[in-house]
Amino acid sequence: MNITAFWITWFVLSALMQLELNHRASLKLKRMQNRISEMQQILKDNKGDK
């Protein structure tokens, strides 16, 4: 196997891995933002009760 093909393959694979990691990270961020907004809503509701 020649070295150029190896580097191209490695580059493509690492780019795909990076995309996958970014996708997972953005999903985690969305979940965290959802939780934060839920907590803020609960706090607002509690203030409204008093």
mmCIF file as Biopython writes it, N, C-alpha, C and O atoms, coordinates in Angstrom:
data_model
#
loop_
_atom_site.group_PDB
_atom_site.id
_atom_site.type_symbol
_atom_site.label_atom_id
_atom_site.label_alt_id
_atom_site.label_comp_id
_atom_site.label_asym_id
_atom_site.label_entity_id
_atom_site.label_seq_id
_atom_site.pdbx_PDB_ins_code
_atom_site.Cartn_x
_atom_site.Cartn_y
_atom_site.Cartn_z
_atom_site.occupancy
_atom_site.B_iso_or_equiv
_atom_site.auth_seq_id
_atom_site.auth_asym_id
_atom_site.pdbx_PDB_model_num
ATOM 1   N N  . MET A ? 1  ? 0.852   -1.199 0.000  1.0 0.0 1  A 1 
ATOM 2   C CA . MET A ? 1  ? 0.000   0.000  0.000  1.0 0.0 1  A 1 
ATOM 3   C C  . MET A ? 1  ? 0.889   1.252  0.000  1.0 0.0 1  A 1 
ATOM 4   O O  . MET A ? 1  ? 1.794   1.375  0.825  1.0 0.0 1  A 1 
ATOM 5   N N  . ASN A ? 2  ? 0.629   2.162  -0.916 1.0 0.0 2  A 1 
ATOM 6   C CA . ASN A ? 2  ? 1.517   3.328  -0.966 1.0 0.0 2  A 1 
ATOM 7   C C  . ASN A ? 2  ? 1.143   4.371  0.091  1.0 0.0 2  A 1 
ATOM 8   O O  . ASN A ? 2  ? 0.006   4.425  0.558  1.0 0.0 2  A 1 
ATOM 9   N N  . ILE A ? 3  ? 2.108   5.180  0.447  1.0 0.0 3  A 1 
ATOM 10  C CA . ILE A ? 3  ? 2.000   6.051  1.618  1.0 0.0 3  A 1 
ATOM 11  C C  . ILE A ? 3  ? 0.949   7.145  1.422  1.0 0.0 3  A 1 
ATOM 12  O O  . ILE A ? 3  ? 0.289   7.541  2.383  1.0 0.0 3  A 1 
ATOM 13  N N  . THR A ? 4  ? 0.785   7.633  0.204  1.0 0.0 4  A 1 
ATOM 14  C CA . THR A ? 4  ? -0.189  8.702  -0.045 1.0 0.0 4  A 1 
ATOM 15  C C  . THR A ? 4  ? -1.596  8.215  0.237  1.0 0.0 4  A 1 
ATOM 16  O O  . THR A ? 4  ? -2.381  8.898  0.894  1.0 0.0 4  A 1 
ATOM 17  N N  . ALA A ? 5  ? -1.912  7.021  -0.267 1.0 0.0 5  A 1 
ATOM 18  C CA . ALA A ? 5  ? -3.232  6.436  -0.042 1.0 0.0 5  A 1 
ATOM 19  C C  . ALA A ? 5  ? -3.475  6.259  1.461  1.0 0.0 5  A 1 
ATOM 20  O O  . ALA A ? 5  ? -4.574  6.501  1.960  1.0 0.0 5  A 1 
ATOM 21  N N  . PHE A ? 6  ? -2.431  5.835  2.165  1.0 0.0 6  A 1 
ATOM 22  C CA . PHE A ? 6  ? -2.549  5.652  3.607  1.0 0.0 6  A 1 
ATOM 23  C C  . PHE A ? 6  ? -2.915  6.963  4.285  1.0 0.0 6  A 1 
ATOM 24  O O  . PHE A ? 6  ? -3.824  6.998  5.114  1.0 0.0 6  A 1 
ATOM 25  N N  . TRP A ? 7  ? -2.215  8.046  3.940  1.0 0.0 7  A 1 
ATOM 26  C CA . TRP A ? 7  ? -2.470  9.346  4.570  1.0 0.0 7  A 1 
ATOM 27  C C  . TRP A ? 7  ? -3.852  9.868  4.235  1.0 0.0 7  A 1 
ATOM 28  O O  . TRP A ? 7  ? -4.533  10.428 5.094  1.0 0.0 7  A 1 
ATOM 29  N N  . ILE A ? 8  ? -4.274  9.686  2.979  1.0 0.0 8  A 1 
ATOM 30  C CA . ILE A ? 8  ? -5.617  10.136 2.584  1.0 0.0 8  A 1 
ATOM 31  C C  . ILE A ? 8  ? -6.675  9.384  3.395  1.0 0.0 8  A 1 
ATOM 32  O O  . ILE A ? 8  ? -7.616  9.982  3.916  1.0 0.0 8  A 1 
ATOM 33  N N  . THR A ? 9  ? -6.503  8.060  3.492  1.0 0.0 9  A 1 
ATOM 34  C CA . THR A ? 9  ? -7.450  7.236  4.256  1.0 0.0 9  A 1 
ATOM 35  C C  . THR A ? 9  ? -7.484  7.676  5.717  1.0 0.0 9  A 1 
ATOM 36  O O  . THR A ? 9  ? -8.555  7.829  6.305  1.0 0.0 9  A 1 
ATOM 37  N N  . TRP A ? 10 ? -6.307  7.877  6.291  1.0 0.0 10 A 1 
ATOM 38  C CA . TRP A ? 10 ? -6.213  8.285  7.699  1.0 0.0 10 A 1 
ATOM 39  C C  . TRP A ? 10 ? -6.891  9.623  7.915  1.0 0.0 10 A 1 
ATOM 40  O O  . TRP A ? 10 ? -7.603  9.812  8.901  1.0 0.0 10 A 1 
ATOM 41  N N  . PHE A ? 11 ? -6.672  10.556 6.991  1.0 0.0 11 A 1 
ATOM 42  C CA . PHE A ? 11 ? -7.257  11.885 7.103  1.0 0.0 11 A 1 
ATOM 43  C C  . PHE A ? 11 ? -8.774  11.815 7.057  1.0 0.0 11 A 1 
ATOM 44  O O  . PHE A ? 11 ? -9.454  12.450 7.864  1.0 0.0 11 A 1 
ATOM 45  N N  . VAL A ? 12 ? -9.304  11.046 6.117  1.0 0.0 12 A 1 
ATOM 46  C CA . VAL A ? 12 ? -10.759 10.902 5.982  1.0 0.0 12 A 1 
ATOM 47  C C  . VAL A ? 12 ? -11.349 10.281 7.249  1.0 0.0 12 A 1 
ATOM 48  O O  . VAL A ? 12 ? -12.358 10.753 7.773  1.0 0.0 12 A 1 
ATOM 49  N N  . LEU A ? 13 ? -10.702 9.214  7.733  1.0 0.0 13 A 1 
ATOM 50  C CA . LEU A ? 13 ? -11.203 8.546  8.935  1.0 0.0 13 A 1 
ATOM 51  C C  . LEU A ? 13 ? -11.183 9.484  10.140 1.0 0.0 13 A 1 
ATOM 52  O O  . LEU A ? 13 ? -12.140 9.516  10.913 1.0 0.0 13 A 1 
ATOM 53  N N  . SER A ? 14 ? -10.106 10.243 10.306 1.0 0.0 14 A 1 
ATOM 54  C CA . SER A ? 14 ? -10.018 11.145 11.460 1.0 0.0 14 A 1 
ATOM 55  C C  . SER A ? 14 ? -11.059 12.261 11.344 1.0 0.0 14 A 1 
ATOM 56  O O  . SER A ? 14 ? -11.620 12.695 12.351 1.0 0.0 14 A 1 
ATOM 57  N N  . ALA A ? 15 ? -11.316 12.725 10.122 1.0 0.0 15 A 1 
ATOM 58  C CA . ALA A ? 15 ? -12.342 13.748 9.922  1.0 0.0 15 A 1 
ATOM 59  C C  . ALA A ? 15 ? -13.716 13.211 10.308 1.0 0.0 15 A 1 
ATOM 60  O O  . ALA A ? 15 ? -14.502 13.906 10.952 1.0 0.0 15 A 1 
ATOM 61  N N  . LEU A ? 16 ? -14.004 11.963 9.911  1.0 0.0 16 A 1 
ATOM 62  C CA . LEU A ? 16 ? -15.281 11.341 10.274 1.0 0.0 16 A 1 
ATOM 63  C C  . LEU A ? 16 ? -15.405 11.187 11.781 1.0 0.0 16 A 1 
ATOM 64  O O  . LEU A ? 16 ? -16.467 11.447 12.348 1.0 0.0 16 A 1 
ATOM 65  N N  . MET A ? 17 ? -14.330 10.766 12.432 1.0 0.0 17 A 1 
ATOM 66  C CA . MET A ? 17 ? -14.329 10.617 13.887 1.0 0.0 17 A 1 
ATOM 67  C C  . MET A ? 17 ? -14.628 11.951 14.549 1.0 0.0 17 A 1 
ATOM 68  O O  . MET A ? 17 ? -15.417 12.019 15.491 1.0 0.0 17 A 1 
ATOM 69  N N  . GLN A ? 18 ? -13.995 13.020 14.054 1.0 0.0 18 A 1 
ATOM 70  C CA . GLN A ? 18 ? -14.184 14.352 14.608 1.0 0.0 18 A 1 
ATOM 71  C C  . GLN A ? 18 ? -15.641 14.781 14.470 1.0 0.0 18 A 1 
ATOM 72  O O  . GLN A ? 18 ? -16.218 15.346 15.399 1.0 0.0 18 A 1 
ATOM 73  N N  . LEU A ? 19 ? -16.232 14.510 13.307 1.0 0.0 19 A 1 
ATOM 74  C CA . LEU A ? 19 ? -17.641 14.851 13.088 1.0 0.0 19 A 1 
ATOM 75  C C  . LEU A ? 19 ? -18.529 14.117 14.085 1.0 0.0 19 A 1 
ATOM 76  O O  . LEU A ? 19 ? -19.441 14.706 14.664 1.0 0.0 19 A 1 
ATOM 77  N N  . GLU A ? 20 ? -18.260 12.833 14.283 1.0 0.0 20 A 1 
ATOM 78  C CA . GLU A ? 20 ? -19.033 12.019 15.220 1.0 0.0 20 A 1 
ATOM 79  C C  . GLU A ? 20 ? -18.925 12.587 16.633 1.0 0.0 20 A 1 
ATOM 80  O O  . GLU A ? 20 ? -19.926 12.704 17.340 1.0 0.0 20 A 1 
ATOM 81  N N  . LEU A ? 21 ? -17.696 12.943 17.044 1.0 0.0 21 A 1 
ATOM 82  C CA . LEU A ? 21 ? -17.486 13.508 18.377 1.0 0.0 21 A 1 
ATOM 83  C C  . LEU A ? 21 ? -18.221 14.836 18.516 1.0 0.0 21 A 1 
ATOM 84  O O  . LEU A ? 21 ? -18.846 15.094 19.544 1.0 0.0 21 A 1 
ATOM 85  N N  . ASN A ? 22 ? -18.150 15.683 17.485 1.0 0.0 22 A 1 
ATOM 86  C CA . ASN A ? 22 ? -18.839 16.971 17.525 1.0 0.0 22 A 1 
ATOM 87  C C  . ASN A ? 22 ? -20.345 16.772 17.639 1.0 0.0 22 A 1 
ATOM 88  O O  . ASN A ? 22 ? -21.025 17.492 18.371 1.0 0.0 22 A 1 
ATOM 89  N N  . HIS A ? 23 ? -20.858 15.782 16.903 1.0 0.0 23 A 1 
ATOM 90  C CA . HIS A ? 23 ? -22.289 15.488 16.932 1.0 0.0 23 A 1 
ATOM 91  C C  . HIS A ? 23 ? -22.711 15.083 18.343 1.0 0.0 23 A 1 
ATOM 92  O O  . HIS A ? 23 ? -23.712 15.577 18.863 1.0 0.0 23 A 1 
ATOM 93  N N  . ARG A ? 24 ? -21.942 14.180 18.961 1.0 0.0 24 A 1 
ATOM 94  C CA . ARG A ? 24 ? -22.265 13.744 20.320 1.0 0.0 24 A 1 
ATOM 95  C C  . ARG A ? 24 ? -22.180 14.904 21.298 1.0 0.0 24 A 1 
ATOM 96  O O  . ARG A ? 24 ? -23.034 15.045 22.173 1.0 0.0 24 A 1 
ATOM 97  N N  . ALA A ? 25 ? -21.153 15.734 21.155 1.0 0.0 25 A 1 
ATOM 98  C CA . ALA A ? 25 ? -20.975 16.873 22.051 1.0 0.0 25 A 1 
ATOM 99  C C  . ALA A ? 25 ? -22.158 17.832 21.928 1.0 0.0 25 A 1 
ATOM 100 O O  . ALA A ? 25 ? -22.644 18.346 22.935 1.0 0.0 25 A 1 
ATOM 101 N N  . SER A ? 26 ? -22.621 18.076 20.708 1.0 0.0 26 A 1 
ATOM 102 C CA . SER A ? 26 ? -23.728 19.011 20.528 1.0 0.0 26 A 1 
ATOM 103 C C  . SER A ? 26 ? -25.017 18.426 21.114 1.0 0.0 26 A 1 
ATOM 104 O O  . SER A ? 26 ? -25.847 19.166 21.643 1.0 0.0 26 A 1 
ATOM 105 N N  . LEU A ? 27 ? -25.189 17.097 21.022 1.0 0.0 27 A 1 
ATOM 106 C CA . LEU A ? 27 ? -26.359 16.467 21.641 1.0 0.0 27 A 1 
ATOM 107 C C  . LEU A ? 27 ? -26.317 16.656 23.151 1.0 0.0 27 A 1 
ATOM 108 O O  . LEU A ? 27 ? -27.334 16.970 23.768 1.0 0.0 27 A 1 
ATOM 109 N N  . LYS A ? 28 ? -25.136 16.463 23.752 1.0 0.0 28 A 1 
ATOM 110 C CA . LYS A ? 28 ? -24.997 16.645 25.198 1.0 0.0 28 A 1 
ATOM 111 C C  . LYS A ? 28 ? -25.303 18.085 25.594 1.0 0.0 28 A 1 
ATOM 112 O O  . LYS A ? 28 ? -25.974 18.333 26.596 1.0 0.0 28 A 1 
ATOM 113 N N  . LEU A ? 29 ? -24.803 19.036 24.795 1.0 0.0 29 A 1 
ATOM 114 C CA . LEU A ? 29 ? -25.054 20.449 25.067 1.0 0.0 29 A 1 
ATOM 115 C C  . LEU A ? 29 ? -26.548 20.750 25.021 1.0 0.0 29 A 1 
ATOM 116 O O  . LEU A ? 29 ? -27.067 21.462 25.880 1.0 0.0 29 A 1 
ATOM 117 N N  . LYS A ? 30 ? -27.244 20.205 24.012 1.0 0.0 30 A 1 
ATOM 118 C CA . LYS A ? 30 ? -28.687 20.430 23.901 1.0 0.0 30 A 1 
ATOM 119 C C  . LYS A ? 30 ? -29.403 19.888 25.126 1.0 0.0 30 A 1 
ATOM 120 O O  . LYS A ? 30 ? -30.301 20.539 25.660 1.0 0.0 30 A 1 
ATOM 121 N N  . ARG A ? 31 ? -29.007 18.685 25.582 1.0 0.0 31 A 1 
ATOM 122 C CA . ARG A ? 31 ? -29.626 18.100 26.768 1.0 0.0 31 A 1 
ATOM 123 C C  . ARG A ? 31 ? -29.410 18.986 27.981 1.0 0.0 31 A 1 
ATOM 124 O O  . ARG A ? 31 ? -30.331 19.220 28.764 1.0 0.0 31 A 1 
ATOM 125 N N  . MET A ? 32 ? -28.172 19.482 28.134 1.0 0.0 32 A 1 
ATOM 126 C CA . MET A ? 32 ? -27.867 20.336 29.274 1.0 0.0 32 A 1 
ATOM 127 C C  . MET A ? 32 ? -28.688 21.617 29.223 1.0 0.0 32 A 1 
ATOM 128 O O  . MET A ? 32 ? -29.208 22.063 30.246 1.0 0.0 32 A 1 
ATOM 129 N N  . GLN A ? 33 ? -28.809 22.213 28.032 1.0 0.0 33 A 1 
ATOM 130 C CA . GLN A ? 33 ? -29.598 23.435 27.880 1.0 0.0 33 A 1 
ATOM 131 C C  . GLN A ? 33 ? -31.059 23.168 28.221 1.0 0.0 33 A 1 
ATOM 132 O O  . GLN A ? 33 ? -31.716 24.002 28.845 1.0 0.0 33 A 1 
ATOM 133 N N  . ASN A ? 34 ? -31.570 22.008 27.814 1.0 0.0 34 A 1 
ATOM 134 C CA . ASN A ? 34 ? -32.954 21.647 28.151 1.0 0.0 34 A 1 
ATOM 135 C C  . ASN A ? 34 ? -33.130 21.553 29.655 1.0 0.0 34 A 1 
ATOM 136 O O  . ASN A ? 34 ? -34.116 22.049 30.199 1.0 0.0 34 A 1 
ATOM 137 N N  . ARG A ? 35 ? -32.173 20.916 30.334 1.0 0.0 35 A 1 
ATOM 138 C CA . ARG A ? 35 ? -32.255 20.780 31.784 1.0 0.0 35 A 1 
ATOM 139 C C  . ARG A ? 35 ? -32.215 22.141 32.458 1.0 0.0 35 A 1 
ATOM 140 O O  . ARG A ? 35 ? -32.977 22.404 33.388 1.0 0.0 35 A 1 
ATOM 141 N N  . ILE A ? 36 ? -31.319 23.010 31.985 1.0 0.0 36 A 1 
ATOM 142 C CA . ILE A ? 36 ? -31.190 24.343 32.582 1.0 0.0 36 A 1 
ATOM 143 C C  . ILE A ? 36 ? -32.501 25.108 32.409 1.0 0.0 36 A 1 
ATOM 144 O O  . ILE A ? 36 ? -32.979 25.734 33.355 1.0 0.0 36 A 1 
ATOM 145 N N  . SER A ? 37 ? -33.081 25.064 31.221 1.0 0.0 37 A 1 
ATOM 146 C CA . SER A ? 37 ? -34.326 25.810 31.002 1.0 0.0 37 A 1 
ATOM 147 C C  . SER A ? 37 ? -35.457 25.221 31.851 1.0 0.0 37 A 1 
ATOM 148 O O  . SER A ? 37 ? -36.311 25.960 32.341 1.0 0.0 37 A 1 
ATOM 149 N N  . GLU A ? 38 ? -35.467 23.890 32.028 1.0 0.0 38 A 1 
ATOM 150 C CA . GLU A ? 38 ? -36.462 23.267 32.907 1.0 0.0 38 A 1 
ATOM 151 C C  . GLU A ? 38 ? -36.302 23.775 34.340 1.0 0.0 38 A 1 
ATOM 152 O O  . GLU A ? 38 ? -37.284 24.117 35.000 1.0 0.0 38 A 1 
ATOM 153 N N  . MET A ? 39 ? -35.053 23.820 34.813 1.0 0.0 39 A 1 
ATOM 154 C CA . MET A ? 39 ? -34.796 24.281 36.173 1.0 0.0 39 A 1 
ATOM 155 C C  . MET A ? 39 ? -35.216 25.735 36.340 1.0 0.0 39 A 1 
ATOM 156 O O  . MET A ? 39 ? -35.810 26.100 37.355 1.0 0.0 39 A 1 
ATOM 157 N N  . GLN A ? 40 ? -34.913 26.564 35.351 1.0 0.0 40 A 1 
ATOM 158 C CA . GLN A ? 40 ? -35.303 27.976 35.404 1.0 0.0 40 A 1 
ATOM 159 C C  . GLN A ? 40 ? -36.823 28.093 35.466 1.0 0.0 40 A 1 
ATOM 160 O O  . GLN A ? 40 ? -37.362 28.921 36.200 1.0 0.0 40 A 1 
ATOM 161 N N  . GLN A ? 41 ? -37.506 27.258 34.689 1.0 0.0 41 A 1 
ATOM 162 C CA . GLN A ? 41 ? -38.974 27.286 34.686 1.0 0.0 41 A 1 
ATOM 163 C C  . GLN A ? 41 ? -39.513 26.898 36.059 1.0 0.0 41 A 1 
ATOM 164 O O  . GLN A ? 41 ? -40.450 27.524 36.554 1.0 0.0 41 A 1 
ATOM 165 N N  . ILE A ? 42 ? -38.925 25.862 36.686 1.0 0.0 42 A 1 
ATOM 166 C CA . ILE A ? 42 ? -39.345 25.419 38.017 1.0 0.0 42 A 1 
ATOM 167 C C  . ILE A ? 42 ? -39.130 26.543 39.029 1.0 0.0 42 A 1 
ATOM 168 O O  . ILE A ? 42 ? -39.990 26.811 39.868 1.0 0.0 42 A 1 
ATOM 169 N N  . LEU A ? 43 ? -37.961 27.200 38.938 1.0 0.0 43 A 1 
ATOM 170 C CA . LEU A ? 43 ? -37.675 28.310 39.857 1.0 0.0 43 A 1 
ATOM 171 C C  . LEU A ? 43 ? -38.703 29.426 39.675 1.0 0.0 43 A 1 
ATOM 172 O O  . LEU A ? 43 ? -39.181 29.985 40.662 1.0 0.0 43 A 1 
ATOM 173 N N  . LYS A ? 44 ? -39.046 29.754 38.447 1.0 0.0 44 A 1 
ATOM 174 C CA . LYS A ? 44 ? -40.041 30.790 38.189 1.0 0.0 44 A 1 
ATOM 175 C C  . LYS A ? 44 ? -41.384 30.396 38.779 1.0 0.0 44 A 1 
ATOM 176 O O  . LYS A ? 44 ? -42.061 31.210 39.406 1.0 0.0 44 A 1 
ATOM 177 N N  . ASP A ? 45 ? -41.768 29.128 38.570 1.0 0.0 45 A 1 
ATOM 178 C CA . ASP A ? 45 ? -43.053 28.653 39.099 1.0 0.0 45 A 1 
ATOM 179 C C  . ASP A ? 45 ? -43.064 28.737 40.619 1.0 0.0 45 A 1 
ATOM 180 O O  . ASP A ? 45 ? -44.068 29.141 41.207 1.0 0.0 45 A 1 
ATOM 181 N N  . ASN A ? 46 ? -41.965 28.362 41.262 1.0 0.0 46 A 1 
ATOM 182 C CA . ASN A ? 46 ? -41.883 28.427 42.735 1.0 0.0 46 A 1 
ATOM 183 C C  . ASN A ? 46 ? -42.015 29.858 43.227 1.0 0.0 46 A 1 
ATOM 184 O O  . ASN A ? 46 ? -42.684 30.114 44.228 1.0 0.0 46 A 1 
ATOM 185 N N  . LYS A ? 47 ? -41.375 30.797 42.523 1.0 0.0 47 A 1 
ATOM 186 C CA . LYS A ? 47 ? -41.500 32.205 42.903 1.0 0.0 47 A 1 
ATOM 187 C C  . LYS A ? 47 ? -42.933 32.677 42.762 1.0 0.0 47 A 1 
ATOM 188 O O  . LYS A ? 47 ? -43.425 33.463 43.571 1.0 0.0 47 A 1 
ATOM 189 N N  . GLY A ? 48 ? -43.596 32.186 41.725 1.0 0.0 48 A 1 
ATOM 190 C CA . GLY A ? 48 ? -44.990 32.574 41.491 1.0 0.0 48 A 1 
ATOM 191 C C  . GLY A ? 48 ? -45.920 32.096 42.592 1.0 0.0 48 A 1 
ATOM 192 O O  . GLY A ? 48 ? -46.921 32.749 42.888 1.0 0.0 48 A 1 
ATOM 193 N N  . ASP A ? 49 ? -45.591 30.941 43.213 1.0 0.0 49 A 1 
ATOM 194 C CA . ASP A ? 49 ? -46.449 30.396 44.268 1.0 0.0 49 A 1 
ATOM 195 C C  . ASP A ? 49 ? -46.429 31.256 45.513 1.0 0.0 49 A 1 
ATOM 196 O O  . ASP A ? 49 ? -47.444 31.378 46.198 1.0 0.0 49 A 1 
ATOM 197 N N  . LYS A ? 50 ? -45.278 31.859 45.817 1.0 0.0 50 A 1 
ATOM 198 C CA . LYS A ? 50 ? -45.141 32.610 47.068 1.0 0.0 50 A 1 
ATOM 199 C C  . LYS A ? 50 ? -45.894 33.931 47.028 1.0 0.0 50 A 1 
ATOM 200 O O  . LYS A ? 50 ? -45.878 34.680 48.004 1.0 0.0 50 A 1 
#
